[in-house]
């Protein structure tokens, strides 16, 4: 039975996924074996999925390469960070607003992520992907993007099998040879990074309008889903008393922007998981014939989510940002703990923050070592 790995977006938060995968690499009995037949990524999660897919002939090595990539990151390696570049971007944004959102033929974006394109061109070799598919090291790789023209979530995918696409409400699947442009488009957070042109359309961040993040894996035949979230487990959050707490000042721009980002990056995944678990409950009450007539099946799911709040971790590392980024975050109110720093957690690619997220992911996965082993290696004895 095919197992899919679901990697959601979240900018720098996706470093947490690397820690979880590092633990998985130690837990599986055969380090070389890739335990995931289908890899699905959106936004920054697409970066992780793409590197794993292109290097899927040796899982443990691909995870080490992924960890080295993230630990070697900095804001400078992702986007232009000079004060001149930041002020120029702000100027273009203002000019764009004055011209109806189009400045000199360029889409409005707060930051220039040309350094990220150069980095990923070196680190992710899409030329190897077809070989991995043919060799059977991988079944399918999916990179999800947003089509600005159609307003739909588009899941571009390459598979070793002859699988047609799909067309559902606001989401479609398109078989195609995957390339760097698909990856850059998936990681292009609207307003922050510029959209990417593929063919005759412009595409942006894959988490936006992705109402069913689990669906691409199901369309490609997976019936076991290993999901890595990038948000503190909501079951451990406060209840009604938290909502009624009096706040002594209004939210900053960064705090409001963080809720805009949390919607596609976090809420959609959690809501889709909740829906799938409800469907599982219904399917488990039916016999096989009834399930088939209704088109239902039980999907095994395991989800690992952060045990710590990333905005709190980010607030403790704001000083590691370049001066220009600290200026931008302070201007937007993104240095405050308790909400404002949530925006910084998406854009903080400095090693102290990245290292802490990787360690958090590793510890969270290892704390569930037995469950991970049983899920990825059915029939194996628990450690």
matplotlib code that plots the C-alpha trace (Angstrom):
import matplotlib.pyplot as plt

x = [0.0, 1.5, 2.4, 2.5, 4.4, 2.5, 4.7, 2.8, 4.1, 5.2, 8.4, 11.2, 8.8, 9.4, 12.7, 10.7, 9.9, 13.6, 14.0, 11.1, 12.5, 15.9, 14.3, 12.5, 15.8, 17.1, 14.0, 13.5, 15.4, 17.0, 18.6, 18.7, 15.1, 12.7, 9.6, 7.4, 6.0, 4.3, 5.8, 3.4, 4.8, 3.4, 5.2, 8.4, 7.3, 7.7, 11.4, 11.8, 9.6, 11.5, 15.0, 13.8, 12.3, 15.3, 17.5, 15.1, 17.6, 19.0, 16.6, 19.1, 21.5, 18.8, 17.7, 21.3, 21.6, 18.3, 19.5, 22.8, 20.7, 18.6, 21.5, 23.4, 20.6, 20.4, 18.0, 20.7, 20.5, 16.7, 16.1, 17.9, 18.3, 20.3, 18.7, 18.7, 17.0, 14.3, 13.7, 13.6, 11.0, 8.9, 9.1, 8.1, 5.1, 3.9, 4.4, 2.6, -0.4, -0.4, -0.5, -3.3, -1.0, 1.4, 4.8, 6.7, 5.2, 6.3, 4.0, 4.2, 6.4, 8.0, 11.1, 13.3, 14.0, 16.4, 19.1, 16.7, 16.4, 20.2, 20.5, 17.8, 19.2, 22.4, 20.8, 17.7, 18.6, 15.3, 17.2, 17.5, 13.8, 12.8, 15.6, 14.3, 10.8, 11.9, 14.1, 11.1, 12.7, 9.7, 6.1, 5.1, 6.2, 3.6, 4.2, 1.1, 0.8, -1.9, -3.0, -3.7, -5.7, -8.0, -8.0, -7.4, -5.0, -3.0, -1.1, 1.6, 3.0, 5.4, 4.7, 6.1, 2.6, 0.4, -2.0, -4.4, -5.1, -8.2, -10.5, -12.4, -13.9, -11.1, -8.4, -6.9, -4.1, -1.8, 0.8, 4.0, 7.8, 8.6, 11.2, 12.6, 9.9, 7.2, 9.2, 9.8, 6.1, 5.0, 7.2, 6.2, 4.2, 1.7, 2.9, 6.1, 7.8, 7.0, 4.8, 6.4, 5.3, 4.9, 3.6, 1.1, 0.0, 1.4, 1.5, 2.1, 2.3, 0.9, -0.8, -3.1, -6.5, -5.4, -8.6, -7.8, -4.0, -4.4, -6.3, -3.3, -1.9, -5.3, -5.7, -2.3, -3.3, -1.9, -3.9, -1.5, -0.6, 2.3, 1.7, 4.1, 2.5, 4.2, 1.9, 1.7, -0.8, -4.2, -5.4, -2.8, -4.0, -6.1, -9.9, -12.7, -10.9, -8.1, -10.6, -12.0, -8.6, -8.4, -5.7, -4.3, -3.3, -4.5, -2.8, 0.2, 0.3, 2.6, 0.1, -2.7, -0.5, 0.4, -3.3, -3.6, -0.7, -1.9, -5.1, -3.6, -0.4, -2.0, -5.8, -6.5, -4.3, -5.8, -9.4, -8.7, -7.2, -10.3, -12.6, -10.6, -10.8, -14.6, -14.9, -12.7, -15.1, -18.0, -16.2, -15.2, -18.9, -19.6, -18.8, -16.6, -19.5, -21.1, -17.7, -17.2, -20.7, -20.2, -16.6, -15.2, -12.1, -10.3, -7.1, -4.4, -3.0, -0.2, 0.4, 3.4, 2.9, 5.2, 5.1, 6.3, 5.0, 7.1, 6.2, 7.7, 10.9, 11.1, 10.7, 13.8, 15.9, 14.8, 18.3, 19.8, 18.0, 20.0, 19.6, 17.4, 15.0, 14.9, 14.0, 11.2, 9.9, 10.0, 8.1, 5.4, 5.3, 6.8, 9.2, 6.5, 6.0, 2.5, 1.4, 3.6, 6.6, 4.5, 5.2, 9.0, 8.7, 7.9, 10.8, 13.6, 16.1, 19.0, 20.7, 19.9, 16.2, 16.5, 18.6, 16.0, 13.2, 15.1, 15.9, 12.2, 11.1, 13.6, 12.6, 8.9, 9.3, 11.7, 9.2, 6.8, 9.5, 7.4, 4.3, 6.5, 8.1, 4.8, 3.3, 6.2, 7.2, 4.0, 4.7, 8.1, 8.7, 8.6, 11.9]
y = [0.0, 3.3, 5.8, 9.5, 12.2, 15.5, 18.6, 21.9, 25.4, 28.0, 29.7, 29.2, 27.1, 24.2, 23.6, 21.7, 19.1, 18.5, 17.5, 15.1, 13.5, 13.3, 11.2, 9.1, 8.4, 7.0, 5.0, 3.2, -0.1, 0.4, 3.8, 3.7, 2.8, 5.7, 4.9, 7.3, 6.4, 9.7, 13.1, 16.1, 19.6, 23.1, 26.4, 25.8, 22.2, 21.8, 22.5, 19.6, 17.3, 18.1, 17.5, 14.2, 13.1, 13.9, 12.1, 9.3, 6.5, 7.0, 8.4, 9.0, 10.8, 12.9, 14.0, 14.8, 16.9, 18.6, 19.4, 20.8, 23.0, 24.5, 24.9, 26.8, 29.2, 32.9, 35.6, 36.7, 33.3, 33.6, 37.2, 40.5, 42.0, 45.2, 48.4, 49.7, 46.6, 46.8, 50.5, 50.0, 47.2, 49.4, 52.2, 49.8, 48.6, 52.2, 53.0, 49.9, 50.9, 54.3, 52.5, 50.0, 47.3, 47.1, 48.9, 48.9, 45.6, 43.8, 42.3, 43.9, 42.0, 43.1, 41.0, 39.9, 36.1, 35.8, 34.4, 31.5, 30.6, 30.4, 28.3, 25.8, 25.5, 24.2, 22.0, 20.5, 18.5, 17.9, 16.1, 13.2, 13.0, 10.9, 8.4, 8.0, 7.4, 4.9, 3.0, 2.7, 4.7, 7.0, 6.7, 10.3, 13.9, 16.7, 20.4, 22.5, 26.1, 28.8, 29.9, 33.6, 33.6, 30.7, 31.2, 27.5, 25.3, 23.5, 20.3, 19.7, 16.1, 13.6, 9.9, 6.6, 5.5, 6.8, 8.8, 11.4, 14.7, 15.6, 18.6, 19.3, 22.4, 25.0, 22.4, 20.5, 18.0, 18.4, 15.7, 17.4, 17.2, 19.1, 21.9, 24.7, 27.2, 25.0, 25.0, 28.7, 29.4, 27.1, 29.1, 32.6, 33.9, 36.5, 40.1, 39.0, 37.2, 37.7, 35.3, 33.0, 32.7, 29.1, 29.0, 31.8, 32.0, 33.4, 31.2, 31.8, 30.0, 26.5, 26.8, 29.6, 28.3, 24.8, 23.8, 20.1, 19.6, 15.8, 15.3, 15.1, 12.1, 10.4, 11.1, 9.4, 6.2, 6.7, 5.2, 5.9, 9.6, 10.8, 14.4, 16.9, 20.1, 23.5, 24.7, 24.1, 21.3, 23.1, 20.5, 22.0, 25.6, 27.6, 27.3, 29.9, 31.7, 32.5, 34.2, 36.3, 37.6, 41.3, 42.6, 46.0, 47.2, 46.7, 44.1, 45.2, 44.9, 41.9, 40.3, 40.7, 39.5, 36.4, 35.4, 35.9, 33.5, 31.0, 30.4, 28.7, 27.4, 25.9, 26.0, 24.3, 21.3, 20.9, 21.2, 18.7, 16.3, 16.7, 16.0, 12.9, 11.5, 12.0, 10.2, 7.4, 7.0, 6.6, 4.2, 2.0, 1.5, 0.1, -3.3, -3.5, -3.6, -0.5, 1.4, 0.5, 1.6, 5.0, 5.4, 5.4, 3.8, 4.0, 6.1, 5.5, 8.8, 9.9, 13.5, 15.0, 18.6, 21.0, 20.8, 24.4, 27.7, 29.0, 32.6, 32.4, 30.8, 33.5, 36.3, 35.0, 35.1, 38.4, 39.9, 37.3, 38.9, 41.3, 45.0, 45.7, 42.8, 43.9, 47.4, 45.9, 43.6, 46.4, 48.8, 46.2, 45.2, 41.8, 41.8, 41.4, 38.1, 36.8, 37.3, 39.9, 37.6, 35.0, 36.8, 36.8, 33.0, 32.7, 34.9, 34.2, 32.0, 32.6, 29.5, 29.9, 29.8, 27.1, 24.9, 25.2, 24.2, 21.2, 20.1, 20.6, 18.4, 15.7, 15.6, 15.5, 12.6, 10.6, 11.0, 9.0, 6.6, 3.5, 4.9, 6.2, 2.7, 0.9, 3.3, 3.3, -0.3, -2.3, -5.5, -4.3, -4.6, -1.4, -0.1]
z = [0.0, -1.1, 1.6, 0.8, 2.6, 2.9, 3.4, 3.8, 3.4, 5.9, 4.7, 7.2, 9.4, 6.9, 8.6, 11.2, 8.6, 8.1, 11.8, 11.5, 8.4, 10.1, 12.8, 10.2, 8.5, 11.8, 12.6, 9.3, 9.2, 5.7, 5.5, 1.7, 1.3, 0.6, 2.7, 0.8, -2.7, -3.2, -2.2, -2.1, -1.3, -1.4, -0.8, 1.2, 1.7, -2.1, -1.7, 0.8, -1.3, -4.5, -3.1, -1.5, -4.8, -7.0, -4.5, -3.6, -4.4, -0.9, 1.6, 4.5, 2.2, 0.8, 4.3, 5.2, 2.0, 2.9, 6.5, 5.1, 2.7, 5.5, 8.0, 5.3, 4.7, 5.6, 4.6, 2.1, 0.4, 0.0, -0.9, -1.3, 2.2, 1.7, 3.0, -0.5, -1.8, 0.9, 0.4, -3.4, -3.0, -0.7, -3.3, -6.1, -4.0, -3.5, -7.1, -8.1, -6.0, -7.7, -11.1, -10.3, -9.0, -12.0, -11.7, -15.0, -16.1, -12.9, -10.3, -6.9, -4.4, -1.2, -1.6, -4.5, -4.2, -7.1, -4.6, -3.8, -7.5, -7.8, -4.7, -5.7, -9.2, -7.6, -4.9, -6.6, -9.8, -11.6, -14.3, -11.9, -11.2, -14.3, -13.6, -10.0, -11.3, -13.9, -11.4, -9.0, -6.2, -6.3, -7.6, -7.9, -7.0, -6.7, -6.5, -5.9, -7.0, -7.3, -10.8, -10.6, -13.8, -12.9, -9.1, -8.7, -6.9, -9.5, -8.6, -11.2, -10.9, -12.4, -12.0, -13.1, -14.0, -16.8, -14.7, -16.0, -14.3, -12.4, -12.3, -9.0, -7.6, -7.5, -7.8, -10.7, -11.3, -14.3, -15.3, -16.5, -16.4, -13.2, -13.2, -11.2, -12.3, -10.6, -7.4, -7.4, -8.2, -5.3, -2.8, -4.1, -1.1, -2.6, -2.0, -0.5, -3.4, -7.1, -9.1, -11.7, -15.3, -16.6, -20.1, -20.5, -16.9, -13.7, -10.6, -6.9, -3.6, -3.6, -0.2, -1.3, -2.4, -1.5, 0.2, 0.3, 0.8, 1.2, -2.1, -4.5, -2.7, -2.7, -6.4, -7.0, -5.2, -1.7, 1.1, 3.9, 4.7, 6.8, 7.4, 8.9, 10.1, 10.8, 13.6, 17.3, 18.1, 18.4, 21.0, 23.4, 22.8, 25.1, 25.2, 25.5, 28.3, 25.8, 23.4, 26.2, 27.4, 27.2, 24.8, 25.9, 22.4, 18.8, 16.5, 14.5, 10.7, 11.2, 13.5, 11.0, 8.2, 10.1, 10.3, 6.6, 6.2, 8.8, 6.9, 3.8, 5.5, 8.7, 8.9, 5.5, 6.4, 9.8, 8.5, 5.7, 8.3, 10.5, 7.5, 6.5, 10.0, 10.0, 6.7, 8.1, 11.0, 8.6, 6.3, 9.3, 10.1, 6.6, 5.0, 2.0, -0.5, 1.0, 0.9, -2.7, -3.7, -2.0, -3.2, 0.3, 1.8, 5.1, 4.8, 7.5, 8.7, 11.0, 11.7, 13.6, 14.6, 16.6, 20.4, 20.6, 19.3, 16.4, 17.0, 20.5, 19.1, 16.4, 19.0, 20.8, 17.5, 16.0, 16.6, 14.2, 11.3, 9.1, 10.0, 7.1, 7.9, 11.6, 10.4, 8.2, 11.0, 13.5, 11.1, 10.7, 14.4, 13.7, 16.6, 19.3, 21.0, 21.3, 17.7, 15.8, 15.6, 13.8, 10.6, 11.3, 11.8, 8.1, 6.9, 9.4, 7.6, 10.0, 11.3, 15.1, 14.3, 11.7, 13.9, 16.8, 14.4, 13.1, 16.6, 17.6, 14.7, 15.5, 19.1, 18.4, 15.9, 18.2, 21.1, 18.9, 17.6, 18.1, 16.4, 13.5, 13.1, 13.1, 10.6, 8.1, 8.6, 9.3, 11.1, 12.5, 16.2, 18.1, 19.4]

ax = plt.figure().add_subplot(projection="3d")
ax.plot(x, y, z, "-o")
ax.set_aspect("equal")
plt.show()
